[in-house]
Amino acid sequence: MRTLICPLVRRLLRSPLFWILAFAALMRVTGLFWGLPHADGWDDDGFAPRNFLTALALTWAPGSYFTYPPLHAFVLLPLTLPGAALALAQAPSLSQADVIAAITQPFYMTWFSLAARLVSLAMSLGIIWTMGRMAELVADRRAGLLAAAACALGVGLTYYGQVSNLDVPYLFWSSLALLALMRAMVERQTRWLWQAALLAAAAIATKDQAYAVFALSLPLALLLWFAADAWPRAQARRVLTTLGGAALLAGLLLLLVDGALTNPSGFAKRIAFLAGPASHDYAAYVAGPSGWWALLGDMAAHFGQGSGAGVLMLAALGVAWRLRDRRDAARWVAGLLPLLAIVSFTLCFNFAALRSDDRFLLPQGVFASVYVGIAAARLLEFALARRPAPAWRSVQAALAVLALFAAYACAAVPAAMGNDPRYDAEAWMRAHIRPGGSIETYGQNFYLPRFPEQARVSRVGQGALKVRNPLPNVMEVLAPFEAVEQRRPRYILVADRWARRYLAADTQPGPGRVHPENQKGWFAETGARAYFAALYAGRMPYRQVDAAAPRRAFWDEGHIHESLNETVRIFERA
């Protein structure tokens, strides 16, 4: 056994790809334990520790539905099933209230969160490997290693690769699907078409927006393949038969997993919800050319921040090189597939949903790394061919500087998680709140720190109690925010990012932009707006006693998905 392990270890330690993946894994260690142990997660819109259970419960319940498809819930099930079984065994009864009370205890929720985050970490490393494999397939090994490095240095993937959101899982399956199609073209093997179709179905069955990766890219790539390469035309019957069979099987499996065949009414409700309130209520741009142009401008600003301008230039160079290199028709078309996926997602999702959130720009950043790697490899090759040492060293130095800036930006993510302002708020509460001290708070679970056990915590809101995610030892109150004098809590804890909905100014947005529909609703809540404005301005009988804010030191202050580096304020009754 030792004779087998030692050569394997030596081979790994000599592999540049191993060190790229090791760096990426290191950037994700902090996130595994971020905010844990806890009865819920701090990752906004996370699929764990709770939502995956809801997906399993509702997808096939007649007439019911859950926001997301259930495939990733099945992926998590083997890792979480022992914890769920233990929680059920310890519940006083199998009534819904007792089961929920038992399973939402911090021990089980922490177990589920860790399991989901470990899966995200593994899948994010799989995405990095896949981007490297794509570049190697259409260029060379050096391009593959540099593409993997560029992908590992993506800030968005660094964050989402250590939380339980579905963005990394669906991109994992999407990336593998595109790689399979690229291999079908380059290797001229129709068996890869089966994998491409089934993996694309897995991506959509993980998160519906994955459809936008394939909607234009797959048909356009296949058309280009037939037009540019003689082999698929010569094997047209075989290729088309395989494509038809693979698409039919993948479609049937997708409908089965999604519940469309077993729960058609619930499936129809889910699609209507996704096409309606889930997207329409959050649209931040005008539907039309002016909104699309504003959205593209915000995308450019997002990718151009920090050292991103240099990375954008490399990506553009990589695309230009792939367009010019037509020596092998199949390889030429395969090399365009990541670009087609970027265009497809932008047109079919961003322009349709009219949103440019960090997670909705993740596919573009991930797939662009293929071209960054190709461009970096070609620049190094060009400098080597010219052979003056200064040129070679200049290219190396320029790429190293870009990589260092990107690594610094990536490292800011785990640093922000390790120094989360909520930890400071928790420390203040442990030090200052006496047994029985009353705390009033607001907003969803992911905005909130963990409260001390000796406190009496009530969460006030105006939405229905049954749709709230319960937290142990937190009393849910249905009441107007502004009626605080009737409740008279000793302390009020509020997250700035949540309160922004009521503190935001009702001004005209810029050209091509609109206030989302949900924000318009918050503008109409005049009582709540007056209350929070007065609380923050010190016009209430409460004074601010703690403001747990991001630590402005060595690391940049990054904000991602309303979860990272957000200030939490504590007010005490004067």
Residue pairs with C-beta under 8 A, 6 or more apart in sequence:
12 18
16 145
17 129
17 132
17 145
17 148
20 128
20 132
20 145
20 148
20 149
20 152
21 125
21 128
21 129
21 148
21 152
23 152
23 407
24 124
24 125
24 128
24 152
24 158
24 161
25 121
25 125
27 152
27 158
27 161
27 162
27 410
27 411
27 413
27 414
28 121
28 124
28 158
28 161
28 162
28 414
29 162
29 414
30 162
30 414
30 415
30 417
30 418
31 117
31 121
31 159
31 161
31 162
31 163
31 413
31 414
31 417
32 114
32 117
32 118
32 121
32 162
33 114
34 42
34 43
34 162
34 163
34 417
34 418
34 420
35 41
35 42
35 420
35 422
35 450
36 110
36 113
36 114
37 106
37 107
37 109
37 110
38 106
38 109
38 110
38 113
38 450
39 104
39 105
39 106
39 109
39 445
39 471
39 472
40 49
40 50
40 104
40 109
40 445
40 446
40 469
40 471
41 48
41 49
41 109
41 113
41 163
41 164
41 445
41 446
42 420
42 422
42 446
42 563
43 163
43 164
43 165
43 446
43 561
43 563
44 165
44 444
44 446
44 561
44 562
44 563
45 165
45 561
46 113
46 116
46 163
46 164
46 165
46 446
47 55
47 68
47 72
47 73
47 76
47 116
47 164
47 165
47 166
48 76
48 80
48 112
48 113
48 115
48 116
48 117
48 164
49 108
49 109
49 110
49 111
49 112
49 113
49 116
49 164
50 104
50 109
50 112
50 469
51 66
51 67
51 68
52 72
52 73
52 76
52 80
52 112
52 116
53 73
53 84
53 103
54 66
55 66
55 68
55 69
55 70
55 72
55 73
56 70
56 73
56 74
56 77
57 66
58 64
58 65
58 66
58 266
59 65
59 66
59 69
59 70
59 258
59 259
59 263
59 266
60 259
60 262
60 263
60 266
61 263
61 266
62 263
62 265
62 266
63 263
63 265
63 266
63 269
64 263
64 266
65 259
65 263
65 266
65 267
65 269
65 270
65 273
66 270
67 270
67 273
67 274
67 278
68 166
68 206
68 207
68 208
69 204
69 205
69 206
69 207
69 208
69 257
69 258
70 205
70 257
70 258
70 259
71 202
71 205
71 206
71 257
72 166
72 169
72 206
72 207
75 119
75 169
76 112
76 115
76 116
76 119
79 115
79 118
79 119
80 111
80 112
80 115
80 116
83 108
83 111
83 112
84 103
84 108
86 108
87 99
87 102
87 103
87 105
87 108
88 94
88 99
88 102
88 103
90 102
91 98
91 99
91 101
91 102
91 103
92 98
92 102
100 470
101 472
102 108
103 109
104 470
104 471
104 472
105 472
106 472
113 164
116 164
117 162
117 163
117 164
119 169
120 160
120 161
120 162
120 163
120 164
120 165
120 168
120 169
121 161
121 162
123 161
123 168
123 169
123 171
123 172
124 157
124 160
124 161
124 162
124 168
124 172
125 161
126 172
126 175
126 176
127 151
127 157
127 161
127 168
127 171
127 172
127 175
127 366
128 148
128 151
128 152
128 157
129 148
130 172
130 175
130 176
130 179
131 147
131 148
131 150
131 151
131 175
131 366
131 367
131 369
131 370
131 373
132 144
132 145
132 147
132 148
132 151
132 373
133 144
133 179
134 144
134 147
134 175
134 178
134 179
134 182
134 337
134 338
134 370
135 143
135 144
135 146
135 147
135 148
135 370
135 373
135 374
135 377
136 143
136 144
136 145
136 147
137 144
137 179
137 182
137 183
137 186
137 331
137 334
138 182
138 186
138 322
138 331
138 334
138 335
138 374
139 335
139 373
139 374
139 377
139 378
140 377
142 377
142 380
142 381
143 373
143 374
143 376
143 377
143 378
144 373
145 373
146 372
146 373
146 374
146 376
146 377
147 369
147 370
147 371
147 372
147 373
147 374
148 369
148 373
149 373
149 403
150 311
150 314
150 369
150 372
150 373
150 376
150 406
151 157
151 366
151 369
152 410
153 403
153 406
153 407
153 409
153 410
154 365
154 366
154 369
154 406
154 410
155 406
155 409
155 410
155 412
155 413
155 558
155 560
156 358
156 359
156 361
156 362
156 365
156 366
156 560
157 168
157 362
157 365
157 366
158 410
158 413
158 414
159 358
159 413
159 560
159 561
159 564
160 167
160 168
160 359
160 362
161 168
162 414
162 417
163 563
165 359
165 561
166 206
166 207
167 207
167 359
167 362
169 206
169 207
170 203
170 204
170 206
170 207
170 209
170 210
171 203
171 210
171 362
171 363
171 366
172 203
173 199
173 200
173 202
173 203
173 206
173 210
174 199
174 200
174 203
174 210
174 213
174 214
174 341
174 363
175 366
175 367
176 195
176 199
177 195
177 196
177 197
177 199
177 200
177 202
177 203
177 214
178 196
178 213
178 217
178 337
178 338
178 341
178 367
180 192
180 193
180 195
180 196
180 199
181 192
181 193
181 196
181 218
181 221
181 334
181 337
182 334
182 337
183 189
183 192
184 190
184 191
184 192
184 193
184 196
185 221
185 225
185 229
185 330
185 331
185 333
185 334
186 328
186 330
186 331
186 334
188 231
188 235
188 330
190 235
190 238
190 239
190 242
191 242
193 239
193 242
193 243
193 246
194 242
194 245
194 246
194 249
196 218
196 246
197 243
197 246
197 247
197 249
197 250
198 246
198 249
198 250
198 253
200 210
200 213
200 214
200 218
200 250
201 250
201 251
201 253
201 254
203 210
203 213
203 214
204 210
204 211
204 214
204 254
205 253
205 254
205 257
205 258
208 274
209 349
209 353
209 360
211 348
212 344
212 345
212 347
212 348
212 349
212 352
213 341
213 344
213 345
213 363
214 341
214 344
215 344
215 348
216 340
216 343
216 344
216 347
216 348
217 337
217 340
217 341
217 343
217 344
220 340
220 344
221 333
221 334
221 336
221 337
221 340
222 243
224 333
224 336
225 232
225 330
225 333
226 232
226 233
226 236
228 326
228 329
228 330
228 332
228 333
229 329
229 330
229 333
230 329
231 330
232 239
255 261
256 262
258 267
259 266
259 267
260 267
279 352
279 353
279 354
279 355
280 517
281 516
281 517
281 518
282 353
282 355
282 516
282 517
282 518
283 353
283 354
283 355
283 514
283 516
283 517
284 354
284 355
284 356
284 513
284 514
284 515
284 516
285 291
285 292
285 294
285 295
285 354
285 355
285 356
285 512
285 513
285 514
286 294
286 354
286 512
286 513
286 514
287 354
290 511
290 512
291 354
291 512
291 513
291 514
292 351
292 512
293 512
294 510
294 511
294 512
294 513
295 350
295 351
295 354
295 356
295 512
298 356
299 346
299 350
299 356
299 361
299 364
300 312
302 308
302 356
302 358
302 361
303 311
303 312
303 361
303 364
303 365
303 368
304 312
306 405
306 406
306 409
306 556
307 401
307 402
307 405
307 406
307 409
310 398
310 402
311 368
311 372
311 402
311 406
314 371
314 372
314 375
314 376
314 402
315 368
315 369
315 371
315 372
315 375
316 371
316 375
317 371
317 375
317 378
317 379
318 370
318 371
318 372
318 373
318 374
318 375
318 378
319 339
319 371
321 374
321 375
321 378
322 332
322 335
322 336
322 339
322 371
322 374
323 336
325 331
325 332
325 335
326 332
335 374
338 367
338 368
338 370
338 371
339 367
339 371
341 363
341 367
342 363
342 364
342 367
342 368
345 363
345 364
346 364
349 360
350 356
350 360
350 361
353 360
357 561
358 560
358 561
359 561
376 399
379 395
379 399
380 392
380 395
380 396
380 399
382 395
383 391
383 392
383 394
383 395
383 396
384 392
386 392
408 556
409 556
409 558
411 555
412 555
412 556
412 558
413 558
413 560
413 564
415 554
415 555
416 550
416 555
416 557
416 558
416 564
416 565
417 564
419 550
419 551
420 564
420 565
421 548
421 549
421 550
421 565
421 566
421 567
421 568
422 448
422 449
422 450
422 548
422 568
423 449
423 548
424 546
424 548
424 568
425 449
425 493
425 546
425 548
425 568
425 570
426 449
426 450
426 452
428 545
428 546
428 548
428 570
429 439
429 449
429 451
429 452
429 455
429 493
429 570
430 452
432 545
433 439
433 452
433 454
433 455
433 491
434 454
435 454
436 454
436 455
436 456
437 454
437 455
437 456
437 490
437 491
438 455
438 456
438 457
438 458
438 489
438 490
438 491
439 451
439 455
439 456
439 457
439 458
439 489
439 490
439 491
439 492
439 493
440 457
440 458
440 459
440 460
440 484
440 487
440 489
440 491
440 492
440 493
441 448
441 451
441 457
441 458
441 459
441 460
441 474
441 492
441 493
441 494
442 459
442 460
442 461
442 481
442 494
442 495
442 498
442 499
443 459
443 461
443 494
443 495
443 498
444 469
444 498
445 469
445 471
446 562
446 563
447 495
447 497
447 498
447 562
447 566
448 471
448 493
448 495
449 493
449 548
449 568
451 457
451 473
451 474
453 473
456 475
457 473
457 474
457 475
458 474
458 475
458 476
458 477
458 487
458 489
459 468
459 471
459 474
459 475
459 476
459 477
460 477
460 479
460 481
460 484
460 487
461 468
461 476
461 477
461 478
461 481
462 478
462 479
462 480
462 481
462 525
462 528
464 478
465 476
465 478
468 476
470 476
477 487
479 486
479 487
480 527
480 528
481 527
481 528
481 531
481 532
482 527
482 528
482 530
482 531
484 492
484 531
484 540
485 541
488 573
489 573
490 572
490 573
491 570
491 571
491 572
491 573
492 535
492 542
492 570
492 571
493 568
493 569
493 570
493 571
494 532
494 535
494 568
494 569
494 571
495 566
495 567
495 568
495 569
496 566
496 567
496 568
496 569
497 559
497 562
497 566
497 567
498 562
499 532
499 536
501 518
501 519
501 522
502 522
502 525
502 528
502 529
502 531
502 532
502 533
503 529
503 532
503 533
503 536
504 519
504 522
504 523
506 515
506 523
509 515
515 523
522 528
522 529
523 529
531 540
534 540
535 542
535 571
536 569
538 544
540 571
541 573
541 574
542 571
542 572
542 573
542 574
543 571
543 572
543 574
544 569
544 570
544 571
545 570
545 571
545 572
546 569
546 570
547 567
547 568
547 569
547 570
548 567
548 568
548 569
548 570
549 567
550 557
550 565
550 566
550 567
557 565
558 564
558 565
559 565
559 566
